């Protein structure tokens, strides 16, 4: 089992959600986050004054999937979130040692 974590641009959330639904992924967790990478923020104009925005708004998706589904999930996220511009985001894949569904007590793959 794997945990796929993706950091994407907020306006791409609906596209990514649709893309992973099409491949049969039933659930995901979404968090609004802020951060920066190579993009290093940007400057904005407010009431005539220019100021630096260091942390950019992003969306963090967390998706628990069966190991065999990881490549399809990565491909779906990449295709849906890509704009070709700096700041498109990143995808991280980590190992999950155990999953437990609280309501039923199901464990591991059955709990996904």
C-alpha positions, 0 to 999 in steps of 0.5 A: 500500500502506498500514500500518494501526496500531491501538491498542486495549484488550487485551480487544478483541483477539480481536474485532478479529482475528475481524473482520479475518479475516472481511474477508480480511486474512491477517496482522497483528502484535500488540504489548503496549504502554503509554500514555495519551491523554485518559484520563490513566491511573487510580488503583488500590488496592493493600494499602490504599494508593491509587496512580496508574497513568499508563500503561495497558496497550494492544495495538498492531496493525500490518496491511499492506494493499492501498490498496483494502482500507484503508476496510474494515479501518478499519471492521472495527477500529472496529466490533470495538474500540468500547466507547463509553467513553474509551480505546477507542484510535486508528487510524493509516494510513501510506503503505508505500513497499516490502514484501519477503517475506524467504522468497521475495523477493516484493515490494510487493502480492505480499508482503502 
